[in-house]
Amino acid sequence: GVEVGPQPQGVARADVLDKMRKIVKHGLDFVQLFNEGKEFPPCTIEVYKIMEKVDYPRNKNGEIIAIIHPKLQDQDWQPLKNGDPLFLTLDGEVIPYQGNCTVYPTFINEAAYYEKKQAFVKTEKIKLTAKHLRSSVS
């Protein structure tokens, strides 16, 4: 599957549709070249591995008591370091990120995830290495 975004629910955006078309075309080009016997050299890529889902701060009744801090909003895939602003309470108090490593939040403040009690997802940046690849079909 291919998920391309972000975009609001029920909205069709030309720029997001164009990105989706390009990634699907790259995937189909790869399959064709692989089926033709092309050999692909080893490569290393950076990816983001999900660490955990983070909920909004809540009171004892389960009600949200803070929102995403403005400096974090729209910063998907950007580094979040210890002490960076994370949430903002309705009283104006900043709740900072408290972690022992830099993380890369994504799906920040997505409307579809409110009911799932998810403010964002913490990811870590890692490198994956693939060996050379060639079809065994000649």
Z-matrix of the N, CA and C atoms (Angstrom, degrees):
N
C 1 1.432
C 2 1.511 1 110.88
N 3 1.297 2 115.61 1 155.43
C 4 1.454 3 122.55 2 177.68
C 5 1.514 4 107.99 3 -125.48
N 6 1.331 5 116.11 4 122.91
C 7 1.459 6 120.67 5 174.49
C 8 1.508 7 107.03 6 -114.85
N 9 1.323 8 116.20 7 121.50
C 10 1.452 9 121.37 8 -178.75
C 11 1.520 10 107.55 9 -122.54
N 12 1.300 11 116.60 10 133.99
C 13 1.458 12 118.95 11 -178.79
C 14 1.499 13 109.28 12 -176.55
N 15 1.282 14 120.50 13 -158.26
C 16 1.453 15 124.46 14 1.28
C 17 1.523 16 111.83 15 -83.15
N 18 1.300 17 114.25 16 154.83
C 19 1.450 18 120.98 17 172.41
C 20 1.515 19 108.16 18 -154.35
N 21 1.322 20 117.27 19 149.40
C 22 1.460 21 120.06 20 -178.71
C 23 1.534 22 111.01 21 -63.83
N 24 1.324 23 115.75 22 151.94
C 25 1.462 24 120.68 23 177.77
C 26 1.520 25 110.47 24 -59.36
N 27 1.323 26 116.25 25 137.90
C 28 1.455 27 121.00 26 176.22
C 29 1.515 28 114.65 27 76.41
N 30 1.333 29 118.15 28 9.53
C 31 1.462 30 121.88 29 -178.97
C 32 1.525 31 108.85 30 -112.82
N 33 1.318 32 117.12 31 132.04
C 34 1.464 33 121.89 32 175.23
C 35 1.529 34 107.83 33 -105.01
N 36 1.343 35 115.99 34 116.85
C 37 1.461 36 121.09 35 -178.93
C 38 1.520 37 109.40 36 -110.27
N 39 1.328 38 116.13 37 132.44
C 40 1.458 39 121.48 38 -178.50
C 41 1.528 40 111.68 39 -62.02
N 42 1.337 41 118.70 40 -40.27
C 43 1.465 42 120.18 41 -178.02
C 44 1.530 43 111.67 42 -67.02
N 45 1.327 44 116.88 43 -36.95
C 46 1.460 45 120.46 44 179.10
C 47 1.530 46 109.88 45 -72.21
N 48 1.317 47 117.77 46 -39.95
C 49 1.463 48 121.47 47 176.60
C 50 1.526 49 110.43 48 -61.14
N 51 1.323 50 117.67 49 -40.39
C 52 1.467 51 121.75 50 178.49
C 53 1.531 52 110.58 51 -63.25
N 54 1.323 53 117.74 52 -42.86
C 55 1.468 54 120.75 53 177.39
C 56 1.522 55 111.12 54 -61.60
N 57 1.341 56 116.34 55 -41.28
C 58 1.459 57 120.66 56 179.66
C 59 1.527 58 110.23 57 -63.67
N 60 1.315 59 117.64 58 -43.61
C 61 1.475 60 121.00 59 178.94
C 62 1.525 61 110.94 60 -60.69
N 63 1.333 62 116.64 61 -42.61
C 64 1.470 63 120.37 62 -178.71
C 65 1.521 64 111.71 63 -64.14
N 66 1.333 65 118.39 64 -43.68
C 67 1.461 66 120.31 65 -177.79
C 68 1.520 67 110.72 66 -69.74
N 69 1.325 68 117.91 67 -37.47
C 70 1.466 69 120.32 68 176.52
C 71 1.529 70 109.89 69 -64.92
N 72 1.339 71 117.89 70 -41.45
C 73 1.472 72 121.42 71 177.87
C 74 1.523 73 110.39 72 -61.54
N 75 1.340 74 118.28 73 -43.22
C 76 1.471 75 120.69 74 178.01
C 77 1.526 76 110.50 75 -60.79
N 78 1.310 77 116.72 76 -41.71
C 79 1.465 78 120.71 77 178.53
C 80 1.518 79 111.73 78 -62.51
N 81 1.322 80 116.86 79 -44.60
C 82 1.465 81 120.41 80 179.08
C 83 1.528 82 111.27 81 -66.95
N 84 1.337 83 117.14 82 -38.55
C 85 1.478 84 120.62 83 176.43
C 86 1.523 85 110.21 84 -60.88
N 87 1.334 86 117.29 85 -42.37
C 88 1.462 87 120.84 86 178.55
C 89 1.522 88 110.53 87 -60.18
N 90 1.338 89 116.98 88 -47.68
C 91 1.465 90 120.51 89 -179.06
C 92 1.529 91 110.50 90 -59.37
N 93 1.323 92 116.97 91 -43.40
C 94 1.468 93 120.16 92 179.79
C 95 1.526 94 110.97 93 -63.00
N 96 1.331 95 117.78 94 -47.97
C 97 1.465 96 120.95 95 179.98
C 98 1.533 97 111.18 96 -62.70
N 99 1.324 98 116.61 97 -40.85
C 100 1.461 99 120.87 98 178.29
C 101 1.531 100 110.14 99 -61.72
N 102 1.336 101 115.89 100 -45.52
C 103 1.464 102 120.34 101 -179.99
C 104 1.526 103 112.63 102 -65.46
N 105 1.332 104 116.90 103 -24.91
C 106 1.468 105 121.50 104 177.21
C 107 1.524 106 111.96 105 -82.90
N 108 1.335 107 117.70 106 -2.95
C 109 1.451 108 121.36 107 176.71
C 110 1.516 109 115.60 108 93.75
N 111 1.324 110 117.80 109 8.14
C 112 1.461 111 120.16 110 179.17
C 113 1.529 112 109.83 111 -62.05
N 114 1.321 113 115.70 112 139.87
C 115 1.452 114 120.85 113 176.55
C 116 1.528 115 108.67 114 -95.76
N 117 1.323 116 116.22 115 133.11
C 118 1.456 117 121.78 116 179.17
C 119 1.521 118 108.15 117 -105.19
N 120 1.332 119 117.56 118 130.45
C 121 1.465 120 120.56 119 -177.98
C 122 1.533 121 110.79 120 -72.47
N 123 1.343 122 116.59 121 164.28
C 124 1.466 123 118.93 122 175.31
C 125 1.531 124 110.04 123 -59.90
N 126 1.305 125 116.44 124 150.88
C 127 1.462 126 119.73 125 178.75
C 128 1.522 127 109.92 126 -150.02
N 129 1.315 128 114.60 127 160.96
C 130 1.455 129 122.23 128 175.97
C 131 1.527 130 107.36 129 -127.50
N 132 1.323 131 116.26 130 134.35
C 133 1.464 132 120.71 131 177.94
C 134 1.523 133 109.31 132 -131.87
N 135 1.326 134 115.02 133 153.32
C 136 1.457 135 120.76 134 173.86
C 137 1.523 136 108.21 135 -91.18
N 138 1.322 137 115.07 136 135.21
C 139 1.457 138 121.26 137 177.32
C 140 1.523 139 108.56 138 -134.36
N 141 1.314 140 115.40 139 167.76
C 142 1.453 141 121.04 140 179.29
C 143 1.518 142 108.67 141 -114.11
N 144 1.319 143 115.77 142 119.39
C 145 1.464 144 122.51 143 -178.79
C 146 1.525 145 109.00 144 -98.99
N 147 1.323 146 116.12 145 129.45
C 148 1.458 147 120.77 146 179.62
C 149 1.522 148 110.11 147 -66.07
N 150 1.329 149 115.33 148 129.95
C 151 1.466 150 121.84 149 177.02
C 152 1.527 151 109.95 150 -99.11
N 153 1.337 152 115.48 151 -52.65
C 154 1.463 153 120.18 152 -179.22
C 155 1.512 154 110.88 153 -166.98
N 156 1.317 155 114.85 154 159.07
C 157 1.458 156 121.77 155 174.43
C 158 1.522 157 107.13 156 -93.58
N 159 1.330 158 116.26 157 138.59
C 160 1.469 159 121.57 158 -176.76
C 161 1.524 160 108.70 159 -115.79
N 162 1.328 161 115.83 160 127.97
C 163 1.459 162 122.80 161 179.13
C 164 1.525 163 110.06 162 -88.43
N 165 1.307 164 115.30 163 164.27
C 166 1.459 165 121.43 164 172.68
C 167 1.528 166 108.86 165 -71.19
N 168 1.328 167 117.76 166 150.86
C 169 1.468 168 118.93 167 171.83
C 170 1.537 169 108.93 168 -61.05
N 171 1.302 170 115.52 169 137.26
C 172 1.465 171 120.78 170 -177.11
C 173 1.531 172 110.22 171 -131.84
N 174 1.337 173 115.27 172 155.90
C 175 1.462 174 119.64 173 174.62
C 176 1.528 175 109.33 174 -87.17
N 177 1.315 176 116.92 175 -178.03
C 178 1.467 177 120.99 176 -175.70
C 179 1.531 178 112.48 177 -65.09
N 180 1.331 179 117.37 178 -16.90
C 181 1.461 180 121.53 179 177.76
C 182 1.542 181 112.08 180 -91.69
N 183 1.335 182 116.11 181 1.71
C 184 1.456 183 120.21 182 179.08
C 185 1.521 184 114.65 183 84.00
N 186 1.323 185 116.63 184 10.54
C 187 1.466 186 121.05 185 -179.79
C 188 1.526 187 110.06 186 -87.54
N 189 1.339 188 115.98 187 139.97
C 190 1.467 189 121.34 188 178.26
C 191 1.525 190 109.26 189 -64.81
N 192 1.347 191 116.40 190 130.75
C 193 1.471 192 120.40 191 -178.96
C 194 1.530 193 112.84 192 -116.63
N 195 1.342 194 116.10 193 2.06
C 196 1.468 195 119.45 194 178.05
C 197 1.525 196 108.56 195 -152.07
N 198 1.318 197 114.80 196 154.46
C 199 1.464 198 121.51 197 179.40
C 200 1.525 199 109.10 198 -114.90
N 201 1.315 200 116.10 199 169.14
C 202 1.466 201 120.80 200 176.82
C 203 1.525 202 108.70 201 -60.60
N 204 1.322 203 116.77 202 133.25
C 205 1.462 204 121.10 203 178.57
C 206 1.534 205 109.03 204 -64.94
N 207 1.345 206 118.63 205 142.08
C 208 1.465 207 121.33 206 -179.45
C 209 1.536 208 114.05 207 -55.63
N 210 1.337 209 117.84 208 -31.44
C 211 1.468 210 120.05 209 -179.44
C 212 1.531 211 111.91 210 -74.05
N 213 1.334 212 117.43 211 -17.01
C 214 1.459 213 121.06 212 177.56
C 215 1.530 214 111.72 213 -93.59
N 216 1.332 215 116.26 214 -28.44
C 217 1.460 216 121.04 215 -178.22
C 218 1.530 217 110.44 216 -55.59
N 219 1.324 218 116.66 217 135.01
C 220 1.477 219 124.09 218 178.01
C 221 1.530 220 113.17 219 65.05
N 222 1.313 221 117.10 220 23.70
C 223 1.470 222 121.40 221 -179.87
C 224 1.534 223 111.65 222 -111.97
N 225 1.336 224 116.73 223 33.13
C 226 1.458 225 120.55 224 178.22
C 227 1.523 226 110.17 225 -54.43
N 228 1.324 227 115.82 226 138.50
C 229 1.466 228 125.48 227 177.34
C 230 1.520 229 113.57 228 71.19
N 231 1.335 230 118.29 229 7.39
C 232 1.460 231 121.52 230 177.97
C 233 1.527 232 109.05 231 -94.67
N 234 1.342 233 117.95 232 148.03
C 235 1.463 234 119.69 233 -177.83
C 236 1.530 235 112.49 234 -63.24
N 237 1.320 236 115.04 235 138.21
C 238 1.457 237 123.10 236 175.79
C 239 1.522 238 106.12 237 -121.37
N 240 1.341 239 114.98 238 118.35
C 241 1.472 240 120.70 239 -175.10
C 242 1.524 241 110.70 240 -108.37
N 243 1.315 242 115.06 241 160.85
C 244 1.454 243 121.29 242 177.11
C 245 1.531 244 109.76 243 -51.77
N 246 1.322 245 116.95 244 129.43
C 247 1.459 246 122.30 245 178.67
C 248 1.517 247 114.41 246 93.42
N 249 1.351 248 118.36 247 -13.89
C 250 1.465 249 120.27 248 178.35
C 251 1.528 250 109.84 249 -66.63
N 252 1.341 251 118.21 250 147.34
C 253 1.464 252 121.04 251 178.51
C 254 1.526 253 111.04 252 -61.73
N 255 1.318 254 115.76 253 134.04
C 256 1.463 255 121.34 254 -176.86
C 257 1.527 256 111.15 255 -118.31
N 258 1.337 257 115.26 256 -56.86
C 259 1.462 258 121.39 257 179.70
C 260 1.518 259 110.05 258 -124.95
N 261 1.319 260 115.70 259 161.67
C 262 1.454 261 123.19 260 176.01
C 263 1.523 262 106.93 261 -130.46
N 264 1.342 263 116.45 262 119.36
C 265 1.460 264 119.09 263 -179.63
C 266 1.519 265 109.63 264 -72.39
N 267 1.308 266 115.18 265 164.94
C 268 1.464 267 119.75 266 179.40
C 269 1.527 268 111.10 267 -67.69
N 270 1.340 269 116.73 268 -14.72
C 271 1.464 270 122.16 269 175.90
C 272 1.530 271 111.79 270 -91.06
N 273 1.335 272 117.44 271 -0.70
C 274 1.460 273 120.95 272 178.73
C 275 1.518 274 115.33 273 92.16
N 276 1.324 275 118.11 274 6.90
C 277 1.463 276 121.42 275 179.62
C 278 1.535 277 109.65 276 -82.21
N 279 1.330 278 115.73 277 133.15
C 280 1.459 279 121.49 278 178.05
C 281 1.529 280 109.00 279 -85.91
N 282 1.316 281 115.13 280 129.90
C 283 1.467 282 121.24 281 173.56
C 284 1.525 283 106.37 282 -105.90
N 285 1.343 284 117.34 283 112.73
C 286 1.463 285 119.95 284 -176.99
C 287 1.531 286 112.24 285 -83.43
N 288 1.329 287 114.31 286 160.38
C 289 1.462 288 120.38 287 173.01
C 290 1.519 289 107.99 288 -70.84
N 291 1.311 290 116.62 289 131.77
C 292 1.458 291 121.75 290 177.77
C 293 1.521 292 107.55 291 -121.88
N 294 1.304 293 114.56 292 99.31
C 295 1.455 294 119.60 293 -179.39
C 296 1.506 295 110.62 294 -147.25
N 297 1.313 296 115.51 295 159.56
C 298 1.462 297 119.50 296 -178.64
C 299 1.524 298 112.91 297 -94.11
N 300 1.346 299 116.75 298 3.83
C 301 1.466 300 119.54 299 176.77
C 302 1.526 301 109.21 300 -150.07
N 303 1.308 302 115.06 301 160.29
C 304 1.460 303 120.84 302 175.66
C 305 1.523 304 108.47 303 -72.25
N 306 1.329 305 116.70 304 135.52
C 307 1.460 306 122.32 305 177.25
C 308 1.526 307 108.80 306 -123.69
N 309 1.309 308 115.35 307 169.08
C 310 1.464 309 121.73 308 -178.39
C 311 1.526 310 107.64 309 -126.56
N 312 1.339 311 117.16 310 96.73
C 313 1.460 312 119.78 311 -177.38
C 314 1.530 313 111.81 312 -72.91
N 315 1.306 314 114.85 313 148.37
C 316 1.454 315 120.95 314 175.69
C 317 1.526 316 109.37 315 -144.86
N 318 1.308 317 116.33 316 169.42
C 319 1.473 318 122.55 317 -174.67
C 320 1.525 319 109.43 318 53.98
N 321 1.331 320 115.53 319 40.88
C 322 1.466 321 121.39 320 -176.84
C 323 1.524 322 110.25 321 -71.49
N 324 1.330 323 115.65 322 123.00
C 325 1.466 324 122.71 323 173.52
C 326 1.528 325 112.64 324 56.73
N 327 1.326 326 117.22 325 36.36
C 328 1.465 327 121.48 326 178.41
C 329 1.522 328 109.54 327 -75.13
N 330 1.313 329 116.71 328 126.22
C 331 1.467 330 121.47 329 -177.40
C 332 1.527 331 112.31 330 -56.26
N 333 1.315 332 117.49 331 -36.63
C 334 1.463 333 120.98 332 -177.52
C 335 1.529 334 112.85 333 -66.49
N 336 1.330 335 117.24 334 -15.30
C 337 1.464 336 119.78 335 -176.02
C 338 1.523 337 114.04 336 -102.88
N 339 1.329 338 118.15 337 -1.34
C 340 1.474 339 119.96 338 178.06
C 341 1.520 340 110.93 339 -57.27
N 342 1.331 341 116.26 340 -47.31
C 343 1.463 342 119.66 341 -177.64
C 344 1.523 343 112.17 342 -67.67
N 345 1.323 344 116.78 343 -18.14
C 346 1.467 345 121.32 344 178.19
C 347 1.523 346 111.67 345 -91.82
N 348 1.329 347 115.56 346 4.81
C 349 1.467 348 121.89 347 -179.62
C 350 1.521 349 111.11 348 57.05
N 351 1.330 350 114.15 349 53.16
C 352 1.462 351 120.38 350 -178.39
C 353 1.526 352 109.87 351 -133.61
N 354 1.337 353 116.30 352 112.91
C 355 1.460 354 121.68 353 177.46
C 356 1.530 355 110.33 354 -81.56
N 357 1.339 356 115.87 355 -37.04
C 358 1.466 357 122.72 356 176.99
C 359 1.522 358 108.24 357 -169.35
N 360 1.316 359 114.75 358 174.33
C 361 1.462 360 121.39 359 176.79
C 362 1.520 361 107.84 360 -116.09
N 363 1.319 362 116.52 361 130.17
C 364 1.472 363 120.74 362 175.21
C 365 1.521 364 107.86 363 -85.84
N 366 1.331 365 115.22 364 131.76
C 367 1.458 366 119.93 365 175.29
C 368 1.520 367 108.67 366 -127.18
N 369 1.322 368 114.93 367 160.56
C 370 1.458 369 120.91 368 172.99
C 371 1.518 370 107.61 369 -117.91
N 372 1.325 371 115.69 370 145.83
C 373 1.460 372 120.65 371 179.06
C 374 1.526 373 107.79 372 -87.41
N 375 1.337 374 115.27 373 125.37
C 376 1.458 375 120.13 374 177.99
C 377 1.522 376 109.09 375 -132.28
N 378 1.309 377 116.06 376 165.13
C 379 1.465 378 121.21 377 177.00
C 380 1.522 379 108.97 378 -110.37
N 381 1.313 380 114.98 379 134.90
C 382 1.458 381 121.62 380 174.90
C 383 1.519 382 108.23 381 -113.76
N 384 1.321 383 115.81 382 139.99
C 385 1.457 384 120.97 383 178.90
C 386 1.518 385 108.59 384 -118.31
N 387 1.317 386 115.44 385 131.63
C 388 1.465 387 121.50 386 177.45
C 389 1.523 388 108.85 387 -111.48
N 390 1.332 389 115.25 388 138.67
C 391 1.456 390 120.33 389 175.17
C 392 1.523 391 108.69 390 -73.49
N 393 1.331 392 116.12 391 170.40
C 394 1.465 393 118.18 392 177.75
C 395 1.528 394 108.93 393 -60.57
N 396 1.315 395 115.24 394 154.70
C 397 1.459 396 120.61 395 -175.00
C 398 1.516 397 108.63 396 -135.88
N 399 1.321 398 115.27 397 131.39
C 400 1.459 399 119.99 398 177.11
C 401 1.529 400 108.10 399 -148.61
N 402 1.299 401 115.40 400 141.95
C 403 1.455 402 120.52 401 177.12
C 404 1.509 403 109.58 402 -67.33
N 405 1.321 404 116.59 403 143.12
C 406 1.468 405 119.89 404 177.52
C 407 1.522 406 110.68 405 -85.10
N 408 1.337 407 116.95 406 -5.38
C 409 1.461 408 121.35 407 177.66
C 410 1.522 409 109.23 408 -83.43
N 411 1.292 410 117.72 409 131.38
C 412 1.470 411 120.73 410 179.38
C 413 1.504 412 110.87 411 -107.09
